[in-house]
Amino acid sequence: MQTLEDGQLGPDPGALSPEQLEKLRDYKIQTRIANEKYLRSHKEVELLLSGFFREMFLKRPENIREFAADYFTDPRLPNKIHTQLIKEKKGA
């Protein structure tokens, strides 16, 4: 097992059997598919994240954690997302 630059242990290629590796691979694929389906059925998640990234790149805050906390706890955020969802439905 190798040690990474930050001191953490890296992957141990012999730790899992071929059958376990195949099960893990299948699990990862199924999880990714489930996540994609969820995100596609919840447009508000895309609006939340794209809005956050847009504001972050425009304002380029020094303290990203504080900025994120302020952004996601803004009491006006639910109304903003709701308004955007309505606009997108009308445009579709």
C-alpha positions as CSV (number, residue, x, y, z in Angstrom):
1,M,0.0,0.0,0.0
2,Q,1.4,3.4,-0.9
3,T,1.3,6.6,1.1
4,L,0.0,9.6,-0.7
5,E,1.6,13.1,-0.5
6,D,-0.8,14.2,2.3
7,G,0.0,11.2,4.4
8,Q,-3.1,9.2,3.7
9,L,-2.9,5.6,2.5
10,G,-3.6,5.0,-1.1
11,P,-5.6,2.2,-2.7
12,D,-4.4,-1.3,-2.0
13,P,-4.9,-3.2,-5.3
14,G,-5.0,-6.6,-3.6
15,A,-7.5,-5.6,-0.9
16,L,-10.5,-6.7,-3.0
17,S,-11.1,-9.9,-4.8
18,P,-12.1,-9.7,-8.5
19,E,-15.7,-10.5,-7.5
20,Q,-15.7,-7.7,-5.0
21,L,-14.2,-5.3,-7.5
22,E,-16.9,-6.2,-10.0
23,K,-19.6,-5.7,-7.3
24,L,-18.1,-2.3,-6.4
25,R,-18.0,-1.3,-10.0
26,D,-21.6,-2.2,-10.5
27,Y,-22.6,-0.4,-7.3
28,K,-20.8,2.8,-8.5
29,I,-22.5,2.6,-11.9
30,Q,-26.0,2.1,-10.3
31,T,-25.4,4.9,-7.8
32,R,-24.4,7.3,-10.6
33,I,-27.5,6.4,-12.7
34,A,-29.7,6.9,-9.6
35,N,-28.0,10.3,-8.9
36,E,-28.5,11.4,-12.6
37,K,-32.2,10.4,-12.5
38,Y,-32.7,12.4,-9.2
39,L,-31.0,15.5,-10.6
40,R,-32.9,15.4,-13.8
41,S,-36.2,15.1,-11.9
42,H,-35.3,18.0,-9.5
43,K,-34.5,21.1,-11.6
44,E,-34.3,23.1,-8.4
45,V,-31.0,21.4,-7.5
46,E,-29.5,22.6,-10.8
47,L,-30.8,26.1,-10.2
48,L,-29.4,26.2,-6.7
49,L,-25.9,25.1,-7.8
50,S,-25.7,27.1,-11.0
51,G,-26.9,30.2,-9.1
52,F,-24.3,29.6,-6.4
53,F,-21.5,29.1,-8.9
54,R,-22.5,32.2,-10.9
55,E,-22.5,34.4,-7.8
56,M,-19.2,32.9,-6.6
57,F,-17.4,33.5,-9.9
58,L,-18.8,37.1,-10.1
59,K,-18.0,38.1,-6.6
60,R,-14.9,35.9,-6.1
61,P,-15.1,35.9,-2.2
62,E,-12.0,35.4,-0.1
63,N,-13.8,33.1,2.3
64,I,-15.7,30.7,0.2
65,R,-17.2,28.8,3.2
66,E,-18.6,32.0,4.6
67,F,-19.9,33.0,1.2
68,A,-21.6,29.6,0.7
69,A,-23.1,29.7,4.2
70,D,-24.6,33.1,3.5
71,Y,-25.8,32.1,0.0
72,F,-27.6,29.0,1.0
73,T,-29.1,30.5,4.2
74,D,-30.5,33.6,2.4
75,P,-34.2,33.6,3.3
76,R,-34.9,34.9,-0.2
77,L,-33.4,31.9,-1.9
78,P,-36.5,29.7,-1.9
79,N,-38.5,32.4,-3.6
80,K,-35.7,33.0,-6.2
81,I,-35.6,29.3,-7.1
82,H,-39.4,29.2,-7.2
83,T,-39.5,32.2,-9.6
84,Q,-36.9,30.7,-11.8
85,L,-38.8,27.4,-12.0
86,I,-42.0,29.2,-13.0
87,K,-40.1,31.2,-15.7
88,E,-38.6,28.0,-17.1
89,K,-41.9,26.2,-17.2
90,K,-43.5,29.2,-19.1
91,G,-40.6,29.2,-21.5
92,A,-40.8,25.5,-22.2
